[in-house]
Amino acid sequence: MESSHGEQIARDDAHLRSLGIKPELNRTLGFISNFAVAFSYISVATGSFTQQAVAIGVGGPPFIWGWFIVIIGQSFVALNFAELASHFPVAGSIYQWSKRLSNRTLGWFTGWFYFWAGALTVTAVAATVPYVMSSLWSIDLYAASPIGFLNMWSFLSIIALLVSTLINSFGVRLLTLLNNIGVAAEILGMIVFALVLLIFANHQPISVIFDTSYTENLAPGGYFPYVFLVGMFLALFVVYGFDTAGTFGEETVDAGRQAPRGILAAIWLSGIAGFLFLLGVILSFKDIGAAVAEGQAFGYPFATTIKENLTASLGGITLGDLYLFVILIAVSVCTLAIHGATTRLMFSMGRDGRLPFGRTWGHVNTSFKTPTNAAIGVGVLAMLPLLVTGALAAFYLAIAATGTIYISYFMCNWGVLRARRAGWPHQGAWFKLGSWGTTLNVLALIYGGLMIINIGIWESPIFGDFGNELRSIWSNPPINAIIQWNGETLSDLPAIPVFEFFVGAVLLFGVLYYILSGQRGKEDTGTLPADAATGESVIA
């Protein structure tokens, strides 16, 4: 067994060298750990907790059908990514895939957008940690912290980031050990809570998930399509990050087989667990109207119904309180996973000389065999918004990050489609789509394009007051309402929606850096010459 294990690692390293990359990271992950980091990035428990208000407050019970649509749409993306991960199980995932199959410019901007979106997502999830803690222990998040210019929300968020940075700096073994424990708790908790609610707290008929009456008056045209498209935001803001299984490919044994399995298992298990949980929650509401009202007041309708229905005590802790503990675990390991994935993207781009101070970020710690410098770099970048905007704004910044990740996915899939039309793949890998590749690629692009529009389009007379309120309060507020300095909101800034502002800023900064640093004419640094025999490692 030991010999076989060693031989597989040798084959994996040979594959990596054929792609022009020197193996340096600690290759220890099996399928379970590879799958778990992708599952943690998605984190249904985290997303459903943070997005519960918009889900039930705007979407009403039928929002659950948006979950199906997003799972199916993202499955088109995930199937494409699974094939890419089988060919290129390389740190940096979609940056590397896009770079290798399209051209340097598209590849670089794909990675550039994804990197900044990842760093901002780390901020947002870290800010969720004290948000959950406050529900458990009644912490006043707006009280003064030991650091005078920060409130407790920002202070505890920074503590969460410091812990995540330390764990990610000490190597992939510690990261995945803690992550695996957290994922086991999240999966078990979500499924158990779903089943308990469905069996013992079923207060609504199944027909309620077709009842649009609770929120159909929010838009002039009725429930479809505008209100429903907003109710879909819960799923939109949860179901992504499955490519994380690919970005840990250089640390996974038999990565060409396990990374694609990890990608698909993460999205499909998330889909099943999420649907059961959401169905259990909806049917457990004793009063749907009250739940909708609580959501519209930015309350916690999911947590409320669970605590109302699950009052049985286990050693002084009710099942409802146990749910919040599961959420806290899920949010904590979600922070670790997103931090780890963004670290490997920073490392990959730094190793290629594609980021400022690239050699620093592309360095591998010889003791831990992990990109420690990149882990620290991501941690520092993720802390900055907490100092500038405050923790509350981090939730809104996550909207910008989510939309930008969808843009990165779209760019990658566009480059891959061009490669498919030129004859890629030239040879098979363990996971292959065969003749379905182009069709699924096109479906992924159609789905991704529509969802980008859905995230960013919400300001138009056709939506009436609902559209304007949605954009300014619920989903995409202007920067003059959220950006702060020294605790004061900078209301004199132009009223640019945060999603468009973030995309525009990242694009402008990226264009300037790309031109001034001569990225187009640079050769990748720190990598080995690629083996042209693969027919896949050459950049067009």
MITI-232414 format. One record per residue (C-alpha): x, y, z; residue in one letter; residue number from 1; chain. Coordinates in steps of 0.2 Angstrom, whole numbers. Layout:
BEGIN
((X,Y,Z),A,NUM,A)
...
// end
This chain:
BEGIN
((0,0,0),M,1,A)
((14,12,5),E,2,A)
((23,8,-12),S,3,A)
((7,11,-21),S,4,A)
((4,27,-12),H,5,A)
((22,33,-16),G,6,A)
((20,28,-34),E,7,A)
((4,38,-36),Q,8,A)
((12,54,-29),I,9,A)
((27,51,-41),A,10,A)
((14,50,-55),R,11,A)
((5,66,-49),D,12,A)
((22,75,-48),D,13,A)
((27,70,-65),A,14,A)
((10,76,-72),H,15,A)
((13,93,-63),L,16,A)
((31,94,-71),R,17,A)
((23,90,-88),S,18,A)
((12,106,-86),L,19,A)
((28,116,-82),G,20,A)
((26,117,-63),I,21,A)
((39,111,-50),K,22,A)
((31,101,-36),P,23,A)
((34,110,-20),E,24,A)
((18,109,-9),L,25,A)
((14,95,3),N,26,A)
((4,82,-7),R,27,A)
((-6,73,7),T,28,A)
((-25,76,4),L,29,A)
((-36,62,-1),G,30,A)
((-54,63,-8),F,31,A)
((-62,67,8),I,32,A)
((-51,82,12),S,33,A)
((-52,88,-6),N,34,A)
((-71,87,-6),F,35,A)
((-72,95,11),A,36,A)
((-63,111,7),V,37,A)
((-75,114,-8),A,38,A)
((-90,110,2),F,39,A)
((-84,122,16),S,40,A)
((-82,136,3),Y,41,A)
((-100,133,-3),I,42,A)
((-106,131,15),S,43,A)
((-125,130,14),V,44,A)
((-126,133,33),A,45,A)
((-117,149,32),T,46,A)
((-126,155,17),G,47,A)
((-143,151,22),S,48,A)
((-140,159,39),F,49,A)
((-134,176,31),T,50,A)
((-147,176,17),Q,51,A)
((-162,170,26),Q,52,A)
((-170,188,27),A,53,A)
((-169,191,8),V,54,A)
((-175,173,5),A,55,A)
((-191,173,15),I,56,A)
((-194,191,16),G,57,A)
((-193,194,-3),V,58,A)
((-195,177,-11),G,59,A)
((-208,170,1),G,60,A)
((-209,151,2),P,61,A)
((-207,148,-17),P,62,A)
((-189,155,-16),F,63,A)
((-184,136,-14),I,64,A)
((-187,133,-32),W,65,A)
((-173,146,-35),G,66,A)
((-162,133,-26),W,67,A)
((-165,120,-40),F,68,A)
((-162,132,-54),I,69,A)
((-145,138,-47),V,70,A)
((-139,120,-43),I,71,A)
((-143,115,-60),I,72,A)
((-135,130,-68),G,73,A)
((-120,129,-58),Q,74,A)
((-119,110,-62),S,75,A)
((-116,115,-80),F,76,A)
((-101,126,-74),V,77,A)
((-95,112,-62),A,78,A)
((-95,99,-75),L,79,A)
((-84,109,-86),N,80,A)
((-73,113,-71),F,81,A)
((-72,95,-67),A,82,A)
((-65,91,-84),E,83,A)
((-52,105,-82),L,84,A)
((-47,99,-65),A,85,A)
((-44,82,-72),S,86,A)
((-32,89,-85),H,87,A)
((-24,103,-74),F,88,A)
((-25,99,-55),P,89,A)
((-15,115,-52),V,90,A)
((-16,128,-38),A,91,A)
((-25,143,-44),G,92,A)
((-39,133,-53),S,93,A)
((-48,145,-65),I,94,A)
((-33,157,-67),Y,95,A)
((-23,142,-73),Q,96,A)
((-36,134,-84),W,97,A)
((-40,151,-92),S,98,A)
((-22,155,-95),K,99,A)
((-18,138,-103),R,100,A)
((-33,137,-114),L,101,A)
((-36,154,-120),S,102,A)
((-22,168,-119),N,103,A)
((-12,177,-106),R,104,A)
((-23,192,-106),T,105,A)
((-39,183,-103),L,106,A)
((-31,171,-90),G,107,A)
((-23,185,-81),W,108,A)
((-39,195,-79),F,109,A)
((-49,180,-74),T,110,A)
((-37,177,-60),G,111,A)
((-36,196,-56),W,112,A)
((-55,197,-54),F,113,A)
((-56,181,-44),Y,114,A)
((-42,185,-32),F,115,A)
((-49,202,-26),W,116,A)
((-67,194,-25),A,117,A)
((-59,180,-15),G,118,A)
((-51,192,-3),A,119,A)
((-67,201,-1),L,120,A)
((-77,185,2),T,121,A)
((-64,181,16),V,122,A)
((-69,197,24),T,123,A)
((-87,195,23),A,124,A)
((-87,177,30),V,125,A)
((-75,182,44),A,126,A)
((-88,196,48),A,127,A)
((-101,183,50),T,128,A)
((-92,174,64),V,129,A)
((-96,187,77),P,130,A)
((-114,189,69),Y,131,A)
((-117,171,74),V,132,A)
((-109,173,91),M,133,A)
((-120,188,95),S,134,A)
((-135,176,93),S,135,A)
((-128,163,105),L,136,A)
((-121,175,118),W,137,A)
((-130,191,116),S,138,A)
((-115,201,112),I,139,A)
((-118,219,108),D,140,A)
((-109,220,91),L,141,A)
((-109,239,91),Y,142,A)
((-101,241,108),A,143,A)
((-84,248,110),A,144,A)
((-70,236,108),S,145,A)
((-53,235,117),P,146,A)
((-46,244,101),I,147,A)
((-55,261,103),G,148,A)
((-59,265,85),F,149,A)
((-67,248,81),L,150,A)
((-83,241,88),N,151,A)
((-85,223,94),M,152,A)
((-91,217,77),W,153,A)
((-75,223,68),S,154,A)
((-64,218,82),F,155,A)
((-70,200,83),L,156,A)
((-70,199,64),S,157,A)
((-52,203,64),I,158,A)
((-48,190,78),I,159,A)
((-57,177,67),A,160,A)
((-46,183,52),L,161,A)
((-30,181,63),L,162,A)
((-35,164,68),V,163,A)
((-38,159,50),S,164,A)
((-22,166,44),T,165,A)
((-12,157,58),L,166,A)
((-20,140,53),I,167,A)
((-18,143,35),N,168,A)
((0,147,38),S,169,A)
((4,131,47),F,170,A)
((1,120,33),G,171,A)
((-12,110,24),V,172,A)
((-13,96,36),R,173,A)
((-19,107,50),L,174,A)
((-31,116,39),L,175,A)
((-39,101,32),T,176,A)
((-40,92,49),L,177,A)
((-50,106,56),L,178,A)
((-60,108,40),N,179,A)
((-65,90,40),N,180,A)
((-71,90,57),I,181,A)
((-81,106,53),G,182,A)
((-88,98,37),V,183,A)
((-94,83,46),A,184,A)
((-103,93,59),A,185,A)
((-111,104,46),E,186,A)
((-117,90,35),I,187,A)
((-123,80,50),L,188,A)
((-131,95,58),G,189,A)
((-140,101,42),M,190,A)
((-147,84,38),I,191,A)
((-152,80,56),V,192,A)
((-161,97,58),F,193,A)
((-169,95,41),A,194,A)
((-176,78,46),L,195,A)
((-181,83,63),V,196,A)
((-191,98,57),L,197,A)
((-199,88,43),L,198,A)
((-204,74,55),I,199,A)
((-209,83,71),F,200,A)
((-212,101,66),A,201,A)
((-222,101,50),N,202,A)
((-234,115,52),H,203,A)
((-237,119,33),Q,204,A)
((-244,109,19),P,205,A)
((-232,105,5),I,206,A)
((-242,116,-7),S,207,A)
((-235,132,3),V,208,A)
((-219,131,-8),I,209,A)
((-230,136,-23),F,210,A)
((-239,150,-14),D,211,A)
((-234,167,-20),T,212,A)
((-247,177,-11),S,213,A)
((-235,182,3),Y,214,A)
((-224,193,-7),T,215,A)
((-232,195,-24),E,216,A)
((-237,213,-21),N,217,A)
((-219,219,-19),L,218,A)
((-217,222,-38),A,219,A)
((-230,230,-50),P,220,A)
((-229,215,-62),G,221,A)
((-233,202,-48),G,222,A)
((-222,188,-42),Y,223,A)
((-214,182,-58),F,224,A)
((-201,186,-64),P,225,A)
((-195,200,-53),Y,226,A)
((-199,195,-35),V,227,A)
((-194,177,-39),F,228,A)
((-177,182,-46),L,229,A)
((-173,191,-30),V,230,A)
((-178,177,-20),G,231,A)
((-165,167,-30),M,232,A)
((-152,177,-22),F,233,A)
((-150,165,-7),L,234,A)
((-144,152,-19),A,235,A)
((-134,164,-30),L,236,A)
((-124,169,-15),F,237,A)
((-121,152,-8),V,238,A)
((-118,140,-23),V,239,A)
((-100,144,-29),Y,240,A)
((-82,140,-24),G,241,A)
((-83,122,-29),F,242,A)
((-68,124,-40),D,243,A)
((-58,125,-23),T,244,A)
((-56,106,-25),A,245,A)
((-46,110,-41),G,246,A)
((-36,123,-33),T,247,A)
((-30,111,-20),F,248,A)
((-25,99,-33),G,249,A)
((-6,101,-31),E,250,A)
((-9,95,-13),E,251,A)
((-20,80,-17),T,252,A)
((-15,62,-20),V,253,A)
((-21,56,-37),D,254,A)
((-27,74,-41),A,255,A)
((-33,70,-59),G,256,A)
((-46,59,-52),R,257,A)
((-50,66,-35),Q,258,A)
((-51,84,-39),A,259,A)
((-65,82,-52),P,260,A)
((-74,70,-40),R,261,A)
((-72,83,-26),G,262,A)
((-79,97,-37),I,263,A)
((-95,87,-41),L,264,A)
((-98,79,-24),A,265,A)
((-97,97,-16),A,266,A)
((-110,105,-27),I,267,A)
((-122,90,-28),W,268,A)
((-121,86,-9),L,269,A)
((-123,104,-5),S,270,A)
((-138,104,-17),G,271,A)
((-146,89,-8),I,272,A)
((-143,95,10),A,273,A)
((-148,113,6),G,274,A)
((-165,108,-2),F,275,A)
((-169,96,13),L,276,A)
((-164,110,25),F,277,A)
((-174,124,17),L,278,A)
((-189,113,14),L,279,A)
((-189,108,33),G,280,A)
((-187,126,38),V,281,A)
((-201,132,26),I,282,A)
((-214,119,32),L,283,A)
((-209,122,50),S,284,A)
((-215,140,50),F,285,A)
((-231,141,61),K,286,A)
((-235,158,53),D,287,A)
((-228,161,36),I,288,A)
((-234,179,36),G,289,A)
((-225,182,52),A,290,A)
((-209,174,45),A,291,A)
((-210,185,29),V,292,A)
((-212,201,40),A,293,A)
((-197,196,51),E,294,A)
((-187,193,35),G,295,A)
((-192,210,29),Q,296,A)
((-186,218,45),A,297,A)
((-169,210,43),F,298,A)
((-172,197,57),G,299,A)
((-168,179,58),Y,300,A)
((-184,169,53),P,301,A)
((-174,153,50),F,302,A)
((-166,154,67),A,303,A)
((-183,159,75),T,304,A)
((-193,144,69),T,305,A)
((-179,132,73),I,306,A)
((-178,138,91),K,307,A)
((-197,139,93),E,308,A)
((-199,121,87),N,309,A)
((-183,112,94),L,310,A)
((-185,116,112),T,311,A)
((-179,99,118),A,312,A)
((-164,101,130),S,313,A)
((-148,91,129),L,314,A)
((-138,95,145),G,315,A)
((-145,112,147),G,316,A)
((-143,117,128),I,317,A)
((-159,116,117),T,318,A)
((-158,109,100),L,319,A)
((-161,127,94),G,320,A)
((-146,133,102),D,321,A)
((-136,118,95),L,322,A)
((-141,124,78),Y,323,A)
((-133,140,81),L,324,A)
((-117,131,87),F,325,A)
((-117,121,70),V,326,A)
((-119,137,61),I,327,A)
((-104,145,71),L,328,A)
((-93,129,66),I,329,A)
((-99,130,48),A,330,A)
((-95,149,47),V,331,A)
((-78,146,55),S,332,A)
((-72,132,43),V,333,A)
((-80,142,29),C,334,A)
((-68,156,33),T,335,A)
((-53,144,33),L,336,A)
((-58,136,17),A,337,A)
((-60,152,7),I,338,A)
((-44,159,15),H,339,A)
((-35,144,9),G,340,A)
((-42,144,-8),A,341,A)
((-38,162,-11),T,342,A)
((-21,159,-4),T,343,A)
((-17,146,-17),R,344,A)
((-23,158,-31),L,345,A)
((-12,172,-24),M,346,A)
((2,159,-23),F,347,A)
((-1,153,-41),S,348,A)
((-1,170,-49),M,349,A)
((14,175,-38),G,350,A)
((24,160,-44),R,351,A)
((20,165,-62),D,352,A)
((26,183,-58),G,353,A)
((8,189,-61),R,354,A)
((6,200,-46),L,355,A)
((15,214,-37),P,356,A)
((29,206,-27),F,357,A)
((26,190,-35),G,358,A)
((41,181,-28),R,359,A)
((35,184,-11),T,360,A)
((18,177,-14),W,361,A)
((25,162,-24),G,362,A)
((37,157,-10),H,363,A)
((34,140,-2),V,364,A)
((38,138,17),N,365,A)
((51,124,18),T,366,A)
((45,118,35),S,367,A)
((27,117,32),F,368,A)
((27,116,13),K,369,A)
((13,128,11),T,370,A)
((12,146,4),P,371,A)
((14,155,21),T,372,A)
((17,172,14),N,373,A)
((2,171,3),A,374,A)
((-9,166,18),A,375,A)
((-3,181,27),I,376,A)
((-5,192,12),G,377,A)
((-23,187,10),V,378,A)
((-26,189,29),G,379,A)
((-20,207,29),V,380,A)
((-30,211,13),L,381,A)
((-46,204,20),A,382,A)
((-44,215,36),M,383,A)
((-43,231,27),L,384,A)
((-62,233,23),P,385,A)
((-65,230,41),L,386,A)
((-55,245,45),L,387,A)
((-62,256,31),V,388,A)
((-80,251,30),T,389,A)
((-84,242,46),G,390,A)
((-91,224,48),A,391,A)
((-109,228,43),L,392,A)
((-104,234,26),A,393,A)
((-94,218,24),A,394,A)
((-111,209,20),F,395,A)
((-115,221,6),Y,396,A)
((-97,220,0),L,397,A)
((-100,201,-2),A,398,A)
((-113,205,-15),I,399,A)
((-99,213,-25),A,400,A)
((-88,199,-22),A,401,A)
((-101,186,-27),T,402,A)
((-105,195,-43),G,403,A)
((-87,196,-47),T,404,A)
((-84,178,-45),I,405,A)
((-98,175,-57),Y,406,A)
((-89,186,-69),I,407,A)
((-73,176,-67),S,408,A)
((-82,160,-70),Y,409,A)
((-89,167,-86),F,410,A)
((-72,173,-92),M,411,A)
((-64,156,-89),C,412,A)
((-79,147,-98),N,413,A)
((-77,159,-112),W,414,A)
((-59,154,-114),G,415,A)
((-62,136,-113),V,416,A)
((-76,137,-126),L,417,A)
((-63,145,-138),R,418,A)
((-51,130,-134),A,419,A)
((-65,117,-137),R,420,A)
((-69,125,-154),R,421,A)
((-50,124,-158),A,422,A)
((-50,105,-154),G,423,A)
((-46,104,-136),W,424,A)
((-45,92,-127),P,425,A)
((-31,84,-138),H,426,A)
((-30,69,-126),Q,427,A)
((-42,61,-113),G,428,A)
((-41,63,-94),A,429,A)
((-49,53,-80),W,430,A)
((-64,64,-81),F,431,A)
((-70,69,-98),K,432,A)
((-86,76,-106),L,433,A)
((-83,70,-123),G,434,A)
((-95,76,-136),S,435,A)
((-106,84,-122),W,436,A)
((-91,96,-118),G,437,A)
((-96,111,-130),T,438,A)
((-115,109,-126),T,439,A)
((-112,110,-107),L,440,A)
((-99,124,-110),N,441,A)
((-112,135,-119),V,442,A)
((-125,131,-106),L,443,A)
((-113,137,-92),A,444,A)
((-110,153,-101),L,445,A)
((-129,156,-104),I,446,A)
((-133,153,-86),Y,447,A)
((-118,163,-79),G,448,A)
((-122,178,-90),G,449,A)
((-140,178,-85),L,450,A)
((-135,177,-66),M,451,A)
((-123,192,-68),I,452,A)
((-137,202,-75),I,453,A)
((-148,196,-61),N,454,A)
((-136,202,-48),I,455,A)
((-132,219,-56),G,456,A)
((-148,225,-66),I,457,A)
((-159,230,-52),W,458,A)
((-163,248,-55),E,459,A)
((-176,252,-68),S,460,A)
((-194,259,-69),P,461,A)
((-201,243,-73),I,462,A)
((-197,236,-56),F,463,A)
((-206,251,-47),G,464,A)
((-202,255,-29),D,465,A)
((-197,237,-26),F,466,A)
((-183,238,-39),G,467,A)
((-176,254,-31),N,468,A)
((-178,248,-13),E,469,A)
((-170,231,-18),L,470,A)
((-155,239,-25),R,471,A)
((-152,253,-12),S,472,A)
((-156,242,3),I,473,A)
((-157,223,0),W,474,A)
((-144,219,-13),S,475,A)
((-133,232,-20),N,476,A)
((-132,248,-10),P,477,A)
((-123,264,-16),P,478,A)
((-105,266,-9),I,479,A)
((-110,282,-1),N,480,A)
((-121,273,11),A,481,A)
((-109,259,17),I,482,A)
((-91,265,15),I,483,A)
((-84,272,32),Q,484,A)
((-69,281,38),W,485,A)
((-65,282,57),N,486,A)
((-83,276,60),G,487,A)
((-91,290,49),E,488,A)
((-101,285,33),T,489,A)
((-93,295,18),L,490,A)
((-110,301,12),S,491,A)
((-102,313,0),D,492,A)
((-96,299,-11),L,493,A)
((-105,297,-28),P,494,A)
((-120,285,-27),A,495,A)
((-112,271,-37),I,496,A)
((-119,254,-33),P,497,A)
((-106,243,-24),V,498,A)
((-106,229,-36),F,499,A)
((-103,240,-51),E,500,A)
((-90,251,-41),F,501,A)
((-80,236,-36),F,502,A)
((-80,228,-53),V,503,A)
((-75,245,-61),G,504,A)
((-61,248,-48),A,505,A)
((-54,231,-50),V,506,A)
((-54,232,-69),L,507,A)
((-47,250,-69),L,508,A)
((-33,245,-57),F,509,A)
((-30,229,-66),G,510,A)
((-28,238,-83),V,511,A)
((-16,250,-76),L,512,A)
((-5,237,-68),Y,513,A)
((-6,225,-83),Y,514,A)
((0,239,-95),I,515,A)
((13,247,-84),L,516,A)
((21,231,-77),S,517,A)
((22,224,-95),G,518,A)
((12,208,-91),Q,519,A)
((7,204,-109),R,520,A)
((26,202,-114),G,521,A)
((31,193,-98),K,522,A)
((35,175,-98),E,523,A)
((29,165,-82),D,524,A)
((43,165,-69),T,525,A)
((48,151,-57),G,526,A)
((41,137,-67),T,527,A)
((49,123,-78),L,528,A)
((48,123,-97),P,529,A)
((31,114,-101),A,530,A)
((31,98,-110),D,531,A)
((24,101,-127),A,532,A)
((19,83,-129),A,533,A)
((4,86,-118),T,534,A)
((-3,97,-131),G,535,A)
((-12,107,-117),E,536,A)
((1,116,-107),S,537,A)
((5,128,-122),V,538,A)
((-3,146,-121),I,539,A)
((-11,151,-137),A,540,A)
// end
